[in-house]
Amino acid sequence: MTNPQMAEKIRAGNGFIAALDQSGGSTPKSLRLYGVQDAQYSTDAEMFDLIHGMRARIVSSPAFTGERVIGAILFEMTMDRDIDGKPSAKALWEDNGVVPFLKIDKGLEDVANGAQVLKPMPVLDELLKRAVDNGIFGTKARSVISAANETGIRDVVQQQFEVGNQVLAAGLVPIIEPEITIDIADKAEAEAILLTEITKALDTVPAGEQIMLKLTLPEVPNTYKSLCDDPRVMKVVALSGGYDRAEANRRLAQNTHMIASFSRALTEGLSFTQSDAEFNATLDATIADIHAASVAG
């Protein structure tokens, strides 16, 4: 059963969802941006200890509360660890009032028809059960679209909704993320195709259930307004996709009822070497900026 208090917090949308789910492949870059160089660790275990330390520092900051941050997406390893002596998902909700989500995908297949679908997830049911046991509210899986190719986009959307319905059956709310690469020449055309395919796929959502969507900020503001208004969609969130925070916030503020789910834009300006006061002040200013853009529409 979906936690009704968590569901209401997401539906109200008075804030944004923090993406704290960097995987093994993206962790070295995230650490470099945080001021941790490759030479400062020599094993994957050390690397994951450092990234967990960054995430825990963010979550433990007095700036990171449910007043402005309504949700956070966790990497599986983060879910399995503690923050301030408490399992991460429980710490988020019980101590911060932040709704916990879990990244469930295992990466992407090679490009076909201008898109990358999800790799197989043979133990997904087991992971979903662990998520429920850990107090997770929802999940996130990311595919990538790199061309306005109808076949590729249809493949991505159909697979995403199949996985989403599996998530719903486990009692969790799926965030469906068909990311469109921001620098492709036919981005607006790809967005129009994606809107059509998602609108059709929503008919597969079981009666009485809701999904969420995480979409690249569109070229034409309010391209996805009909999805925001659809009763089968709990909330539409936006990924920063490589835009810096100022540009991501500018675009987000133009889109009614979309809220942020930023990763790089959230951690921009944070550093391993900052004092707690400097770190908290930087994070507070960032959260204020992203929150303002999220509620502007």
N, C-alpha and C positions, 0 to 999 in steps of 0.2 A: 504494500500500500504506500502511495506517495505521501510524504509528510505534508499535511495541509498548511502548516505555518510556513514551511519552506516554499511551497508552491505559491502561496499568496505573496511572499516577498519578491519572488521572481516576476510574477504577473504585474505587480505594482510598478516594478522597474525604476524605483527611485534611486538609481545609482548605476554601477557597472559591474561586470564580471572580470576579475583578474585572471589572466592566463598564466599559471605558474607550472606549466606542464612540459617544459623543455625535455626532450628525450635524449638518449645517449648521443645521437648524431648531431644535435644542435647545442649540446651542453658546452663543448669547448668554446664556441663562439660567444655564448652567453657569459661564460666565465671571463673571457677576455674583455668584453664590454664592461664587466663588473670590476675589472682591474686585476684579475687573477691570470697570470701568464701560464703557458703550457709547462714551463720548467718548474712550476711550483707543485706539480703532482706528477706521479709516474705510473699510477695504476688507475683502472676504472673505478675501483673502490674509493680511492682518494678523491677522484674527480666528483663522484656522486656525493661524497661527504661534503665537499665544498659547495656544490650547488644546493644541497639540502640546507646547509648553513645559510646561504643567501635567502632561500625561500622562508626558512624559519625566522630569519631576522626581519623580513618583510611582514610576515603574519604577526609577529610579536610586537611590531611597532605600534605605538599609541595612535598613529594615523590610520591604521588598517582596521577599521571597524565597519559594522553593518549599516552605519548611517549613510555611508557613501559607497562602500564596496558591498554589493548584495550577494555576490557569489565568487567562487574561486575554482579554477580547474587544476586538478592535481595530476602529476605523473604517478604511475602505479607505485614506484618505489617511495614516493612521498607519502602516499596513503599508508604504506606499511611501516612508516617510521613515526616517531613522536615529535611533537612541538611543545616545549615547556612541560615535558613529562606526561603528555596526554596524546593518544592517537590523533594524527593530524586532522582527520575529518571531524572528529569530535571537538578538538580544540577550535577549529574554525567556527563551528556552529554554537557550541556552548559558551565559549569565551569571547568570541568576536561578533556573533550574530550573522556570520557569513555562510551562505549555502554551499556545501561542497559538491563538486563534480569530479569525474575521473576520466582521464584520457584512456581510451581502450584500444585504439588502433595500433597495429604492429608495423606501420610503415606502408609504403606505396609500391605498386607494381611499376614496370617500365612504361614509358609513354606509348599509348596506342590511340589513334584518332584524336590526337591533341589533348589527351587527358591521362591521368594516373588514378586508377581505382585502388581500393584498399587491398593489401595482402590478405591472404586467408587468416582467419582467427579461430583455429580449431578448438581452443580451450576457452572460448568466450563465455559460455554458460557458467563455467567454474569461476571466471573472473567477476562476472556479474553477481554471483552469489556472495563472493567475498566483499564486493562493493556494498551490497545490501547489509551484510553483517557489520561493516565498518561505519555505517551511518551515511553513506553516500546518497545524494539525491538524484543525480543524473550522470550522463556520460557524454563524451565527445569523441568523434572520429573524423579525421580530416582526409579528404581527397583533393586533388589539384587539377584545375582546368587551365590549359595554356593555349587554347585556340577556340574560335567560334565554330566548332565542329559539332553538328547536331548528334551524330552517333556517339561521340566520346562523352558529351555532356549527358546524354540520355543514359549511357552505361553507368556513369558516376551516380546520377540521381537514383536510378533504380536500385543499385547496390546499397546506397546509403539508407534508403527507406526500408529495404529488407533487413538490414542490420538494426535500424531504428525500431522496427516492430519486434525484433528479438529482445531488444532492450526493454521495450514497454512490457513485454510478457514477463520479464523478470521483476517488474515493479519499479523501474527507474524511468527517468525522463531523458530521451536522447537529444543531444545537440548534434544536428546534422550539419556538417561543414564541407560544402563543395567550394573550396577556395579558388577564385580566379586570379591568376598572376597579374600583378598591377601594371607591368610594363609591356603587355602584348598590344599590338597595333589594333586588334579588333575586340578590345575589351568590352565596349558598349554593346557590340553585337552578341558577344558571348553572354552578357548579362541578360539580354532580351530572351535568348534561347533558354537560359537557366531558369528564368522566371516562368516560362511556359512549362518546362519539364517539372519543376517543383509543384506548380499549381495542379498538374495532372496527378502527380504522385501523392498528393495529400488525400486523394480519394482512397488510398490504401490504408490510411490510419484508422484503426478500429474505432467504432463509435464510442464516444465518451472519453477518448484519450487525447492527449496533446503532445506535440513534439516541439522542439526549439530549432532554430536555424542560426548558423553563424556564417555570415556572408561578407565578402569583400566590399568595401565602401564603393558604391556605384558611381559611374561617370555622370549619369543623370540623376539628380536628387529625387528621392522618393520612388525610384524604380521598383522597390520592393514594398511599397505602402500596402498593396492588396494582401501581401503575406502577413504584414503586421496586424492587419484587421481581421484575418481569418480565425474563426473560433477554434480551429484545430491546431493553431500555433500559440504556444504559451508566451513566447517572446522571440523577437529577432535581434540578434546581437551582431556587432560588426567587428571584424578583425582588422588590425592595422596593416598587415600585409607587406611591411617594408616602408610605408610612409613614416616620416618622422612624426613626433607627437603633435607638433603644431599643425601639420597638414592633415593628419588623421582627425584631429579634433575639429578642424575647419570643415572637413567633409561630413563628419558625423553630425554636426549641429544643423546641417541642411536636411537631414533625413528624419522625418516625423516618426516617433515611437521606436526608433532603433537606439540601442544602447551599446556601449563599448564592451569588447572583450579583448583587451590589448595585452600583448606580451612584451615585445621590445619597447614599445612606447611607454609601458608602465615602468620598466626598469631603467629607462634612459636617465643618465645623470647620477645613478647610484654607484657607489664604489666601495670595494672591500676595505680601503684605507680610511674611509670617513669615520669620524667619531660618531657615537650614537646620536648626539645632538645634530650633527650635520646630516647624517643619514635620515633621521626622522623628519627634519625640516625639508629636505629634498623630496622625500616620499610624500609628505603632506601637501606640498605645492603641486606635485604631479597628480595626486589623487583629486585635489580640488579642480584642476584643469579638466581632467577626464570626466569627472562627475558633472561639471557644468556643461560640457558638450553633450553628455548622455541625456541630461534632462532638458536640454534646450528645445527639443522637438515635442 
